Amino acid sequence: MDREKFNILKENKGKTGIYMFQNIINRQRYIGSGQDLCTRLLFYYSNSSMEAVLKRSKIHICSALLKDGRSNFSL
């Protein structure tokens, strides 16, 4: 996921769709959707945005990405 960041964002700009993150350590899967996948995925590349969201609500994918690191996830 980290190595392909720019390609992922470029390929999904303006696209609506469903995405799945898979933790390669424990095989947990997280499924989401977005009206603009580039904007949604960009959120997951920002630790400060995810930390702010976690203060307000418990979003499991944010906790997992921050805990295990994006390099341990496939998209």
Secondary structure, DSSP 8 states (H G I E B T S, - for coil): --TTHHHHHHHHTT--EEEEEEETTT--EEEEEESSHHHHHHHHT-HHHHHHHHHHS--HHHHHHHHH-GGGEE-
